[in-house]
Amino acid sequence: MKSASKQNIIDSTSSLGDLSGKELDSSPKYDDNYDPHDHRNVKNPTTNWQTFTHFLKASIGTGVLAMPSAFANAGYVNGFVMTAIIGFLAVHCLHILIGSMYELCKRKRVPYLTFSEAMTLGFREGPPFFKCIVPIATPFVDGFLAFYHFGICCVYVVFIAESIKQIVDEHLAVIDIRIHMCFVLVPLFLIFSIRNLQLLAPFSSFANILLLVGFGVILYYIFDDLPPLSERKPVEAISKLPIFFGTVLFALEAVGVILAIEENMATPKSYVTPCGIMNIGMTIVLGLYIILGFFGYWRYGDGALGSVTLNIPQEEILAQVTKILFAVTTWISYALQGYVTADIIWNKYLSKRVSDTSKHTLYELLIRALIVVLTFGCAVAIPDLSLFLSLVGSFCLSILGLIFPALLQICVQYRTGYGPWKITLMKNLFLVAFGVLGGVVGTYVSITEIVDAYKK
């Protein structure tokens, strides 16, 4: 069965192909009442509640469990303030990204544009010096989106295997983590074979319930024996901040999934209103991240590991059950995050090359199986969870979550103006500079630490 997302992308791609050669109206206002939301043809739309559960599950992954480790690289004062700032910037960039995509849909009179299609149109209609990158914009953005969500799946493989390893080490025998990764290959493919977000919604709801229980247990262990706060550093050395930046950005952002679940909504207007799904969801997510990061660092200090589940007592039954709960929720999240990678690779680039539509399901399942195997291979190569988190966050999310949305709004408003004193332009240039600095420095530091770790 073909998913709604796939049909939408096919429809919008064909629309883009018909319209891409036309010039947009250069006037600052458009008199037509065309509303892209009213023209979407979603076969299996998700309700607001299903969308909300998907949003929470997409945004609350293994990254939140790494927040105590992130705070250890910033200090509790720096960590608190900077997590709030990065969270605000992240949700603001999501708003300007979705808003700019909506405006381009109105101008082109199409119901939906993918992220890469919107960037291509934006570069074409923006400042002249962007036109030189128009030919590569679509594959470039698609490549980053696919690679980022592929990287998340690699992290999830490591996390699931590490959680299982701790339990097996305690009760049976000490086995290399790479062997445990082999054991999870089949379960990962089974959940990843679900190709429809509507069918994944019950799994997300179940995973969110498990998350609540798991976080309750984690907080129980954290509050059980808090040392004096004076033993923790309010501010860490600036050299550690890039790791913090990469980890927090990884934890907070899930651009591809957030766009995919908005695309599949029955009522997409409910997504970005002031009290809409994205703002409410991100407020909950950010509050949870700050609480777990602050108190987790207070409890474990510099000993906070890449996932706080690795800090709680390994020998206690309650802790072991909690690790199983988080392993199950991460297993479900694997399908949600990998959905974007599979959708881009198969639906956008490979399906059109297979003329026999009766074989599409088989070939897509084979592509998904290949993705599972490749994530396994990368996880085997770099089984250090905290370094992997920071590398993926710094390299991909600074571009997808900060730089591209800012550039898109610059391009979309190029003809309509940037407001008094060009304040919108200045704000977006700041976001670009912040993303470039954080991405370059964070990626360099992460790679350096990975190299150093494997020299030992």
NUFIVO-99369 format. One record per residue: residue in one letter; y, z, x of N, C-alpha, C in turn. Coordinates in steps of 0.001 Angstrom, whole numbers, plus 524288, in hexadecimal, padded with zeros to 5 digits. Layout:
BEGIN
AYZXYZXYZX ...
END
This chain:
BEGIN
M7FB52800008034D800008000080000804D48000080368 K808617FCB48023180D137FC3C80573810EE80075803FA S8132E8030A807D1816BA80752806B781C098054D80512 A81F09808B5802728244780739800C1827B5805F580551 S8273C8091C8098282A7E8083480E17829AC802CA8103E K824C58012081068823AB7FC0F812A88260C7F7BA80F62 Q825847F83280A2F827A57F417806E482D867F3E380753 N830097F878807A5835B47F89880838837707F5E380D2D I834B67F70D81177836407F4C381668835817EED881643 I8313C7ED05813C8830757E76081351834DC7E4F18102B D836377E77680BA983A657E5638086983F8C7E54080B48 S840DD7E9A680E00845E97E9E2810A1846197E63281541 T841A17E566817E2841957E1C781C428429A7DC3F81A6B S8401E7DABE81614840FF7D57B81426846997D4D88124C S848CD7D90080FEA84E3C7D8B980E43851CD7D825812E7 L850AA7DB0C81704853DA7DABA81BB38539B7D54A81E0B G84EFA7D30381DF184E757CDC882009851C47C9E481D14 D852507CA97817EA855737C704814D685B3B7C7CF815A7 L85CD17CCA7816DC862577CDED816E6864A37CE7C81C4A S8615D7CEBE82053863527D015825798672B7CC278279D G866FB7C762825BC86A9B7C37D827C386FD67C39B82522 K870657C692820E6875567C6A681E018790D7CAB282040 E87DFD7C99381FD0881EB7CD4B82192882EA7D14781D46 L883DB7D5FB81ECF885457D9FB81AFF88AE07D94081955 D88C0B7DB13814A88916A7DAFC812CF894B47DE5781667 S898DE7DC1F8188989C077DF0381C5189FF37E2A1819B7 S8A06E7E25C814808A41C7E5D2811D98A20E7EB5B811F4 P8A5997EF46811F98A3D97F4A7812738A12F7F6C180D9D K8A1CC7F4248091889F6C7F6298045389C1C7F1E6801C8 Y898127F39B7FF148948D7EFF57FC7C894C77F1027F6A5 D896177ECE57F379896C77EDC07EDF2891B67EDE77EAD5 D88D787EC067ED168889E7EBF77EA08886637F1787E985 N8836A7F20F7E559881267F72D7E43287B707F7847E5D3 Y879EB7F45C7E985874767F4477EB31873087F9857EDB9 D86F047FBEE7EBB186D11800DF7EDE38677C7FFF47EFD7 P866B1800177F4F4861747FF0E7F70F85D3A8028C7F4C0 H85EA48076B7F39685ABD80B077F17F85875809317EC4F D85BA5806787E93D859DC804B57E41B856527FFED7E46A H855F87FD907E8FB852FD7F8B97E98384E1B7F9637ECE3 R84CEB7FE267EE79848337FEFC7F1988435C7FE7B7EE2C N83F697FC067F05883A827FB4E7ED8A8363A7FE5F7F068 V835F48035A7EF2583237806CB7F1BD82D68807607EE4F K828EB805CB7F03E82423805DC7ED1C8221880B5D7EC34 N8226C80EB67F02282068814117EFB2824B5817E77F134 P828DB8184C7EE0082D4381BA27EF8182BDA821697EF7C T82E5F824487F2F482D86829EC7F331831BE82CBE7F014 T830578310D7EDA88341A834437EAD483783837427EEB4 N83B98839BD7ECAE83EF883CDD7F01583BEC841487F2B7 W8384E843AD7EFCA83547847F37F20C8319C845F17F649 Q82F138418F7F54A82BAB83F437F94382ECC83DC47FE1F T8337D83BA77FD3E836E083A3B801A08387583F12804B8 F839B384344801EB83B478482480479836DA84A4E807D5 T8321184A32805C482DA784C2D808D682CB2848C480DA0 H82D4A8439C80D0182CC6840168117D830F98414681592 F835C384233813B983A178434581751839028482D81A81 L8376584C4D817D5836418512B81A9A831C58506881E78 K82DB484DAE81CC78293484CF48203D82AA284985824ED A82E07845988240582F9E8422982850833218450882C2D S8364D848AB82A3283A2184B5582D84838038505782FF4 I834008529182DA0831C08576C82FB782C698561783202 G82C65854D4836E382784853918398A826A58574283E11 T82426855478421D8232985891846AF8283985A1584968 G82C6185715848718315B8583684B028336885D9E849D7 V832B885F6F844F4834BB864988438B831DE868DB846A0 L82CE586802847BB829EF86BDF84AB382B9686C0C85068 A82E71868018521E83061867E385781835D186A4C857FF M8381E86C18853B283D7786E14853E183E15872ED8575E P83A6B876B58577983B0F87B0985B3083B468791D860D7 S838078753A8621283828872EB8675283D5D8703986850 A83F7786D9C864478449286B11864D3848D686F19865E1 F848C087371862E484CAA87795863AD84C32879F08691F A8477A87A0486B4D846BF87C118709584997878B7874A1 N84AB0873DA8734084D9187060876C48536E87054875AC A855238738B871E085AB18739C8709085CF28791D8705B G859BB87D0086F1E85BC58823C86E1A85C8C882EC86840 Y85C7D887C28666185C9188880860B7861D28872B85E3A V8662988801860FD86B448868785ECE86BF28809785EF6 N86B2287E608639186B6D878AF86413867A9875F98605B G862E4877FC8600B85EFB8758D85CBC860928758785709 F8628C879FF855368644187A6D84FBE868968768A84E8D V86CA8876A4851C5871418734E850CC86FE886D8A8515E M86D2C86C338558286C28866B1856958681E8645C852DB T864688677E850FB860C78658484D08863B0864378480B A867648679D8468386A7F86691841D486DC38619E84283 I87012860EC847228735285C498481E86FFD857578480A I86B938577584AD08682A852DE84AF186617851AD8457A G864D4855BD8427486306854EF83D1D8672785261839C0 F86C0B8542F83A4B87054851D78374E8711584C24838DA L8710784B1183DE6871AB845AB83FAE86D358423C83DC6 A8686B8445D83DD1863DD8415283C2E8643983FCC83671 V8658D8439483311865D38425482D7C86A8D83EDE82C52 H86ECB83FA382F358735683C3282E81871F28369082FEC C86F12835E98343186D8B8309F835CF869CD82E24831E9 L866728314182F818630B82F2B82B718663682D58826C3 H86A418304D8256C86DA082EC38210E8707F829A68223C I872BB82939826E9875A68246C82803871F081FC8828A5 L86D28820C782A6A8695081C9682AD8867D481A8A82570 I8665281E16821EE864BD81C7681CAF8695B81A25819BB G86E0481C6C81A69872B181A57817DA87415814E1819BB S87396813F481EC3874C580ECA820F1870B880AC581F2D M86BCA80C5581EF8867BA808D181D19868A28076C8175B Y86A4A80B338144586B7180A4480EBF86FF88066B80E2E E874068071381163878908038B8111F877047FDFC81293 L873C67FD678167F871FE7F821817F886EA57F5B4813A4 C86B7B7F8E58110C8686B7F6E380CA186BFF7F4EB80842 K870377F7BE8073F873E87F607803468766C7F0DE804D2 R877EF7F06F809C087A917EBAC80B7A876E47E6FD80B4C K872187E7CC80CB786E507E38D80CCA86B8C7E2E180791 R86C5A7E69580401869F37E6617FED0863FD7E63A7FF41 V861E27E9D48026185C387EA77802CF85AEE7F030801A0 P856567F1407FF7E8550A7F69E7FDF2854117FA5480279 Y852417F82D806E3851097FBA080B408510F7F8978105A L852E87FB318146B852977F925819BD84FEA7FD3D81D1C T84C947FB898209B84A407FF338244784E51800BC82853 F84D1E804C282B51850A3806A882F678520B8023383327 S84E217FF60834EC84F187FB3B838C48522C7F6BF8366F E851107F56283187854037F13282EF7859B87F2C282E49 A85AA07F7B482CDD85FF67F99582C37862EC7F9748316D M860557FB04835AC862DF7FADD83AC78642E7F53983C54 T860A57F18C83B3C861A27EC1283C85866577E9FA8398D L866857EB0A8347286AFF7E94E83150870077EBFC8330E G86F947F11383440874317F3E6835FC876647F1A583AFF F8731E7F09883EE0874F17EE49843C4877547E8E4842DA R8752E7E60783F1A877397E0CA83E0787CAE7E10B83B95 E87D927E4FF83859882907E55983591886687E9138382C G884DB7EB9083C75888427EF4B83F0E88BA17ECCF8433B P88D8A7EFF4846E3890D07EDE884B2488E167E96B84DFE P891017E58484FBA88EB17E0CE8521388B117E1DF856B1 F88C2F7E5F6859D2888F37E6C985E7F883697E89285D28 F8825B7E9F38582187D0E7EB5C85696879AF7E69385569 K87C217E218854AD879317DD7B852FE875247DBB885702 C875F07DD1285BF4872477DB5F85FF686CF67DE1685F78 I86CD07E29D85CCC867D57E56085C4B865477E48D856FC V867B97E14D8539F8657B7E04984E7A85FDE7DE3184ECE P85EB47DA5E852458595F7D8308525E8551E7DC2F85394 I856747E04F85671852697E41D857EC852C37E92B854CB A8568A7E9888513D857797EE7984E84852C87F02384B3C T850A07EC928483184C4A7EDFC844B88477E7EFDA847B8 P845777ECCF84B6E840DD7EECD84E52842157F3A68518A F846FE7F42885359848747F8B28567D848357FDB085338 V84A9B7FD8A84E8F84A9C8022484B2B845178034584932 D842557FF308478A83CED7FFED845C9839958025084A1B G83A688007184EE0837628026F85347838548083285431 F83D51809D8853F983E8B80F5C854B883C50812B285056 L83CC7810CF84B7483AA8813C48470B834C2814658478C A8321D8100D848AD82C6A8103D8492A82AC5813BF84DAF F82D88813478521482C2781666856AD82D2A81C31855BA Y8318581D7585329832CA822EB8522F82EA08258D84ED1 H82D478231784A72829658257984705823FD8255584970 F8230A8218684CC781E3E8218884FE081E348264985385 G822A982765855F48231582BF385960822368310A85677 I8243C83163851A7823528361184E8381D75836C984D9B C81ACF8327F84C598152D832CD84B6381241834948504B C81414832D8854DB811AD834AE859C18124183A9485A50 V816E583C8B8591E817D784232859568143E8450785583 Y81387842CD850EF810358454984CFE80A858459684EC6 V808AF8418C8517580359841A785381802B98463C8574E V806A1846D285AC08068184B2785E878067D8505F85BAF F809E1850DF857CA80A64855E185507805598575485233 I803138539B84F647FE3F854B484C807F9E48564B8503E A7F95B853598547B7F53E85484858497F614859CB85AE1 E7FAF885B2085C137FC2A8601D85E927FAF1864A585AE5 S7FC29863F8855E27FB098681A8520E7F532869038518A I7F232864CB851447EC8186540850DA7EA358679E855D4 K7EC478660385A457EA4F867DD85F547EAA886DCB85FC2 Q7EF0E8700085E117EFA9875AB85E8C7EB888789B85B74 I7EA2E8768E856E07E6478792C853A17E0CF87883855FB V7DF9C873BC857A67DA7B872AF859FA7D9CC875BF85F0D D7DE018760A862317DDBC8790B8670C7DC6387EC086608 E7DE51880C7861B77DD868864D8607E7D7F98876485E97 H7D5CB883CB85B8C7D0CE884F1858F67CC1D8821D85B4F L7CD0087D9E85DCE7C89387AA185FC57C8BF87A04865B0 A7CB9287628867897CBD08753886D2C7D0F68728E86E81 V7D296873288735A7D777870B7875237D66A86AF487646 I7D9048679B873517D852861F5873D47DD9E85F75874D2 D7DDB885B7A877FD7E294858BD879317E51B856B58742F I7EA4985704873E77ED1B8556886F377EC2B84FB386DE1 R7EB2684C85871CF7EA48846F0870CA7E5468460C86DB0 I7E1708498086E517DCA78491D86B367DDD684A488657B H7E12C84E248649D7E2B184F6C85F3D7E5A384AE585CBC M7E8A88481385FD67EB6A8438285DC17E78B83F7485BB8 C7E32F83EF085E557DF2283B4385C957DD0C83CD28573D F7DC7E841ED8565C7DA48843D2851747DDCC842A584CC0 V7E2EE8422E84D9F7E6848416F8492B7E79483BB1847FB L7E5458382A84AF17E64C8329984A197E4C5830D684497 V7E0158322B842E47DE3A8307683DBD7E183832DC83956 P7E28683802839447E5EA83A298352D7EB588379F83511 L7ED7A8365F839A87F297833DD839CA7F26A82E778374F F7EE6082B88838787EE0482655836217ED4B826B58303A L7EA5482A8A82E647E97582B16828C47EE9982C0B825DE I7F1DF82FA3827C97F6DD830A9825267FAA082C20825ED F7FA348297D82A667FDBF8252B82B987FC618203882882 S7F7B88201D826347F63081B92823157F8BD81B9A81DAE I7FB6181FD881C417FE5E820078175B8038681D2D81851 R80454818D281586808B18155B816C780D22815A2812D1 N80CF88196480F4C810C3819AD80B118135181F1180B05 L8188381F4080B3081B438244580B4B81A608276B80653 Q819B4824CC801F0818C3827A67FD198138B82A867FD5B L80FA5827FD7FFAA80A8B82A888003B80AB882EF380434 L80E6282EA3807E880EEA832CA80BCF811D98378D809BC A814A6836DF80550817EE83B2180345814DE840238023B P8103C840007FFB780D53844E77FEF280BD68478280415 F80A978445C80806809578468D80D2980E1E8495D80F6A S812C9846FB80EC9817998496A810C5818AC84E8C80DFD S817F084EA4808D6818C78537F805E381511857C8807C4 F810228565E8087780C4B85A2280A6780DBF85C0980FDC A80F818586B8132D81105859D881882815B285D8481880 N8196985CB7814F281DFB86028814B081C76865AF81328 I8189C8663680FB5816B386B7180E498143D86E1A81308 L8111186B24815E480EA986D4C81A9D812D286ED281EA0 L816F786BA181EF781B3586CDF8229D81DBA872168214F L81EBD872FD81C458212E877EC81AAD81DCE87C8D81C51 V818C787C2481B588152E8805881CD88152B88100822CA G814DE87CA18258E814C187CD682B42819A387F3782D97 F81E2F87DB682B8B8231387FE082D8882376885B482C66 G8216C88745827EA8216888CE0826B281E5888FF782ABE V819D688DF782C4B816A28909B830388195D890898358E I81BA288C0C836F681E6E88BA283BF6822CA88FAE83C3D L825D889025837FE82A24893EA837EF828108998183819 Y8238389A67835BD8212189F9B83602820138A11583BB4 Y81DDC89D8583EA781CC289E988442A821C989F1984757 I825B389BEB845FD82AA889C22848E182D618A16284815 F82D8E8A33084325830668A806841F982D338ACEC84338 D828468AC438448A824D88B0BA84570826998B41984A07 D828B18B1AD84E1882A0E8B4B9852C182E9D8B22A85598 L8332E8B23C85311837C38AFCB85575839E68B342859D3 P83AB18B11C85E6A83D0C8B421862A9842F38B48B861D1 P845B48B79B864DB84B6A8B7C58646D84DBD8B25886570 L8518E8B0D18623D853F58ABA3862DC856A38AB2086826 S8581B8AF7C86A6C85AC08AF6386F80857428AD33873D0 E852258AD02872D384E908AAD1876B084E988A4D9876AD R851138A290872D08514889CDC8726C856BB89AE8873F5 K856F689621875D685BDB893E8877AC85ECF8914F8732F P863CD8929087286866DD88FDE86E73867F888A3486FEA V8687E88933874FD869BD883E9876D686655882BE87B94 E863C887E3587B8C8608B87C9287FEA86389878C488372 A8614B8779F887F1863B3873ED88B988643A86E968890F I8687686BEF88A3A86990866DA887D68656C862CD88936 S862BE8638E88D9A85EB985FD588F4485A1885FBB88B81 K85970863ED88853855128641D884A28565E861C087F52 L85B62860A287E6385D0085EC88794285AA785981877B4 P859D5855D887B5485775850DB879AC852248518387705 I84EE68551C878F5849D8856158767984AB485847870FC F84E7885BD88707B84FDF85DFD86B5C85193859A6867B3 F855068564A86990857188520286659852A984E8C86460 G84F4184CEE867EC84B01849738666F8474F84BEF86288 T8460A850EE8635284263853A485FD5844A98545085A67 V849A8855F085A0B84C1E856C4854F084CCA851A085213 L84E6584D96854E284F198488285265849E6846778505D F845CB847308536684091845A78519D83F1F848AB84CAE A8404984DB984CA883EBF851018483C841A684F8E84340 L8469884E26843B4849E384D5C83F1C84997847E283CD4 E8489A8440183FFE8490E83E9783E41843C783C2883D0B A843B983906838E883F2C835CC837A484143830FB834CC V8448282DF78378C84798829D5835288444782612831F9 G8402A824088345C83D0D82018831BD83A9E8220682CB0 V8386B826C182CC4835F7828E68281183A1982A25823F8 I83E8D82C3682595842B982D86821E6844A5828A681F1B L845128244C821E48469281F5C81F708422E81D5181BEC A83D5381DE781DAE838E481BE881AA38385481EC681571 I8390C823F18157183869826CD8108F83D04825D880CDF E841B1824D880F14846288236080BBF8452A81E1380943 E842E581A8A80C36841B58154A80A4883DED81569805B1 N83A6E8192F805AD8365481967801B0837B781CE67FD0F M83C8E81EC67FCC583E1C822417F88783EE081F597F35F A83DAB822077EF1383EDA81FEC7E9E7844B28204D7E8D4 T8473F824697EAE184CE6825277EA1784F838262A7EF62 P85067822117F27C85284822CF7F7C8857FC825277F7F8 K85AE1824E97F39786020827477F39985FD782D2F7F466 S85B7482F7D7F2FD85AD28352F7F37C85A0D836E47F922 Y85986833377FC9D8582E8347B8020A85CD88366380529 V8616C833E380460865D6834D4807E586A8F8374980542 T86A078391D8007086E6183BD27FDF386F6784102800C1 P874128435F7FFFA8754084852802AB8711A84C8C801E1 C86ECF84CCA7FD4286A92850857FC478656884DA27FBAE G864E6849597FE90860458461C7FE2585BCF847FA8018C I857AB844EC8016E852D68466080414853A98470A809F0 M8569F8437580C5985728843A78120985A3E84877813C6 N85E98849A28111E861C384E27812B685EEB85349811C5 I85C81853D180D36859A5858A880C108550B8594680FCC G85226855018107984DAD85535813F684F26856808198A M8534F8540081B87854E6854F2820EB8571185A71821A1 T8599885C9D81DA285B7C8620381DF9856E3865C981E90 I852CD864F381B7C84E1E8683281BEA84B9F8679482148 V84B1D862B0822F8848AA861928280084BBC8640882C77 L850E48635182C72854218655E830AE853F686B53830D3 G8542886DC982C36853D28737982C0184EAF8757382E3A L84A75872DE82CE28454F8745C82EDC844FE873B6834C5 Y8473686F6E836C78470F86E6683C6284A1B8728283F72 I84EA7873E983D76851DF877CB8402A84F3287D2884010 I84D0D87EA583B8484A6F883B383B0E845D08840883ECF L842818800E83EBD83DE0880308420B83F5187FD3847D1 G8434587CA384906844F087C2584E748474B881288508D F84AD38837E84D8584D8A8883884F3F849CA88CCC84FEB F846DC88DF484BC3843688928784C0183E9E8918484F73 G83CD688CA184FA08387E88B618531A839F188C21858CC Y83EBD88A8F85A448408B88B6685FA1841688913B860A3 W8438E893F485CC2844588999B85D4183F1F89C5785E5F R83B0089A9F85BB5835E289D1F85C558333A89B988617F Y8333F89696862D283012894C9867428333D8935986C17 G8385F892C886B9883BA4891AE8702283A2788CAA872E8 D83A5B88CC4878148390E8882587B3083343886C387AEA G8302C88A49878BD82A9888935878268294C8860387353 A82D3F884888703F82C538815586B9782A0987C1486D31 L825A887AAB86AD9822E9875D986C46824A887147868E3 G8226786CAE869F3823F5867EC8672E8232C8683A86153 S81FBB86B9285F8E81F1D86CD185A0181E63872B18599D V8214C875278561D8210487ADC855B681B9887C9F853FF T8187C879338519E8132887AA88502E80FD187BCF854FA L8117C879CF8597880E9E87ADB85E4C80FF18803786087 N81421882BC85E76815B1887E68604A8132A88C5885D38 I811DB88B438585380FA688F848552A80A26890BF85715 P8082E8958785620803318973F858697FEB58938085736 Q7FC18891E585B4E7F7E788E1485AB67F2FA8907F85864 E7F24C89588859307ED5B897FD857A57ED51899F685207 E7F1D489A3D84F6C7F20E89C6984A1E7F0C58983D84607 I7EDC7899C08420E7EC0C8962183DF97F0B2893D383B0A L7F4908971C839C07F92389538836DD7FC06890FC839ED A7FC88891CF83EFF7FF2988DED842477FC01888E08427E Q7F6DB8895E842B47F392884B8842F07F3CF8819E83DD6 V7F3F388461839707F484881B7834657F9BC87EDE83423 T7FDCE8815A83638802FD87EE78363F802FC879E98397B K8005B87A0083DD8800178754E8411D7FD42870E883E4D I7F9418725083B4E7F67786E62838327FA1486C2283406 L7FD2786F8F8317C800D086DBE82D7A804AB869C982FB9 F806DC86B088344380AA2867728369F80802862728388B A80329862E283A4B8005285E2C83BE37FF7E85A9083737 V7FE4E85CD2832A77FD85859AB82DEA802A08571A82C35 T806E885A1582C3D80BF0857D182AA580DA08537E82E66 T80C8E8542C8336380DE7850298373680A8384B5383679 W8059B84C208350A8020E847C9833E18043F8448282F68 I8064E8471482B5D808AC8444D826F980DB784196828AF S810C78443E82BDF815AC841F282DC5814B683D1B8310F Y8104C83CE7833A980EFF83857836DE80F3C8335883399 A80D138339682EDC80D1B82EF682B70812A082D97829C4 L815D683189828D781B2C8309C8270E81E8482E3D82B5E Q81E1683047830188212D82E3A8347581F1E828E98364D G819F3828638368C817BC82372838468187681F0A8345E Y819AD8206482F8481AB081C8082B7081ECB8189082D33 V822E681A7D82FBE827328171283163825558133C8358B T8229181529839718209F811C283D9D81CFF80D9583B6F A8194F80F33838208159680B6F835EB818588077E8326E D81C298095582F6881EF2805E682BCF82203801B282EBC I824918033A832F7827977FF788360B823FD7FB89838B5 I820037FD8483B6081C937FA0D83E648199D7F64B83AD9 W817417F864836AC814017F50E83369817427F1E082F86 N81A397F49A82C3F81CC87F1E8827F9821247EE42829BE K824007EFE782DB8828917ECC982F2D8275A7E8838331B Y8236E7E9588365F822897E59483A8B81D2A7E2F383A75 L819137E5A0838B4813DE7E3618392E811B17E12B83418 S813007E37382FA38109D7E1AF82AB8811DD7DC018298D K816927DA4A82AEA818117D4DE829CF814EC7D0F382D02 R8125C7D2D08311380F397CF5983455809A17CEB08324D V808417D1DE82E608030A7D18682C12803907CEF1826B8 S802017CA008264C802C77C7098217A7FF157C8C281D1F D7FA817CAAE81E807F6B57CC6481A9D7F8047D1F3818D8 T7FAA07D26F8145D7FC6D7D78D812887F7EE7DB308112B S7F3507D90B810217EEDA7DC6280ED07ED237DFBB81373 K7EEC57DE3A818277ED497E12681CD57F1927E4DE81EAD H7F5F77E51681BDB7FA5E7E84A81D827F8F07EE0E81DE3 T7F6297F002819F47F4C67F59181A057F1667F6DF81EC0 L7ED8E7F39381FCF7EA1D7F477824457ED2B7F46C8295E Y7F0807F07982A097F3777F00682EE37F7557F48882F88 E7F9A47F62E82B357FD4B7FA9882B9E7FA6F7FF8B82D35 L7F5DA8006982B047F2C78050282C887F13A804C08324A L7F0198000E834367EEDD7FF75839C17F39B800AC83D25 I7F8337FEEE83B6C7FD108001D83E427FDF28060183E5A R7FD1980883839EF7FDCF80E30839A57F9E18110683D28 A7F51C80F0A83D517F13281161840CB7F2DA810CC8467C L7F51180C42847C87F6EB80B5D84D217FB5B80F1884E7E I7FEE08100984ACB80333813AC84BB48010E8192A84CC6 V7FD2881ACD849C57FAC881FF284A977F8808204F85018 V7F5C381C44851B97F36381C45856EB7F79381C6F85B2F L7FBCF8198085A707FFFF8196185E5E802D681EA385EB1 T803BD8212B85A38806338266385A68802A082A3A85D3C F7FD95829AD85C5D7F9CE82CE685F297FA3B82C0186511 G7FA9782719866B17FAF9825D886C407FFD58282786EC1 C8043D827C386C0A8091C829F086E31808ED82FE286E5D A806978324186A6080620837F886A4F802AF839DA86EC9 V7FE8F836F186FF17FB3083846874617FE43837F687977 A801C38341F879D8804BF8335587EAB808C5837A387F89 I80B4C8397887B4A80F5683D8A87BD380E3B841E2877E2 P80AAF84579879168094D849948755980CEB84E538756D D8117784DE687802815308524387818818E0851AC87370 L818458550B86F9081AFF8546E86A94820EC854B586B19 S822FC858A686DD7828A28596E86E0B82B61854E9870CB L82906852F18750882B7A84E9E877D882B438499C874AC F8270C848C6871E3826888442B86E9682A988444D86A36 L82B4A848D5867BE82F348497E8639E83499847F186588 S8361F84A0B869F783B588491586C0683C218435F86D7F L838288410086FDE8389C83B89871808395F837F486CCA V8361B8389A868CE83680835458642783BB78362486164 G83D5283B17860E98423F83C4385E4F846EC83A138612A S8471D83AD88663E84B91839068694A84BE78331486968 F847968308886A5E847A482AE186B258488F827E486614 C845B982953861FA845EB8263F85D24849FA8282A8593B L84A1F82D558586D84D7182F4B8543A8533682F028555E S854BA82F4F85A5385A4682EB485B8985C148293C85A0D I858998255E85A95859F281FFD8592D8599381F2685351 L8551482083850FC8543281F8184B70857628231F847EA G857E28280D8497985A5982BDF846148602882C8F846CE L8624982B1384B52867DB82BD184C5D86AB6826AD84D7F I868BE823B98514B86B9781F1A8532286B9281AB384F1B F866EA8193A84D298669F814D7849818699B815CD8446D P8691D81A6F841E786C3681B4883D238721981AE283E1B A873F381D058428A8798781CB9843C087B3B8170F8449B L8782381414847818796E80E928486E8795F80B7A84355 L875A980CB483FE28755A809DA83AF387A2E80ACF837A0 Q87BFC80FAC83761880AC810B48344B8857D80E24836BC I885C680DFE83BEE88A1980B3F83E8988A268058783CE2 C885918031E83CB9885377FD9583B548865E7FCAB8358F V8843F7FFFA8322A884F37FF3F82C8D88AAD7FFE382B00 Q88D7A8037C82D8D892F28046982C2F896C28012F82F72 Y894AF7FDA38329B898067FA878360D89C147F76A832F6 R89A7C7F53A82E8789E107F20582B6A8A1387F52382780 T89F587F9B18261D8A20F7FCCF822288A5A2800F182482 G8A52B801E9829988A886805B382C2E8A5E880AF782CE9 Y8A81F80E09830748A5C381308831F08A8F0817C18301F G8ACB5816E882CA18AFB781B4482A9D8B45681CA482E14 P8B755820AD82C838BBF48224782F8A8BA84823A883529 W8BD9E821AB838C68BCDF822A183E658B75E8210B8403C K8B4F381D9983D2D8AFAA81BBA83E778ABE38204983F77 I8AC528242983C078A94F828F183CD68A364827F783C93 T8A1C6824638391A89C298233A838AD89A20820BE83DAB L89D5081D4883FF289BC581AC3844D689B5081ECA84932 M89F20822578498D89F028265684DA889A39829E484D14 K8991C82B458482A8949C82EAC8472E88F8082C07848CD N88F02827168477A88A3282449848C5889B68233984EA2 L88E06822598514388DD4821B5856F488C20826CE8598F F88DD882B358575C88C0E830428596088626830DA858AB L8842582F578540D87E8682FB18531387B7782C3D856D7 V87D7F82795857EA87AEB8240F85B9887ACF8267F86109 A87F4F8289B862BB87F9D82B01867EB87BFD82FC18684E F87BE5832EB8642F878828378A86416872C5835F186452 G8716A831DF8616386C07830018616886A6682DC08669A V86DEC82AC18691086CB88286986E2186C0382CA187246 L86FB3830508727686F698347B8765B86A75837BB875A3 G8699083984870CD864F883CBF86FC885FEA839C7870BB G85FD1834D286F3A85B17831B786FE5859CF830B087597 V85DB882F158789885CD182DCE87E2085B42832A988132 V85E54836D3880A085D4483B97883928582383E11881D1 G8574B83E5187CA285282840AE87AA584DA383DB587C48 T84DEE8388687C1C849708355687DB28484C8360288381 Y84C6E83602886A984BBD8369888C578493D83BD988DA5 V84B4483FF888B3C849338453188C5E8438F845AE88A7A S8426884382885DB83D19843D2883C183935840FC88744 I83AA383C53888F6837278395688C678366383C2989197 T83AA883E57893A783A5184140898888369C845E189808 E83707848B1893AC833A884D46892E682DFD84BAF89212 I82D0C8474788F79827BB8456488EC882554844028941D V828708414A8975D8269383FDC89C968256B844BD89FD1 D829028488C89F968283C84D6D8A28182366850628A097 A8228F8505189B6F81E188532E8993B818F5850DB89B04 Y818CF84BAE89BC0813E78493389D4581331848F68A323 K8173284A9C8A6018169984B178ABAD813D8850218AD22 K8142F853F88A98281210859258AAC680C1E859178AAA1 
END
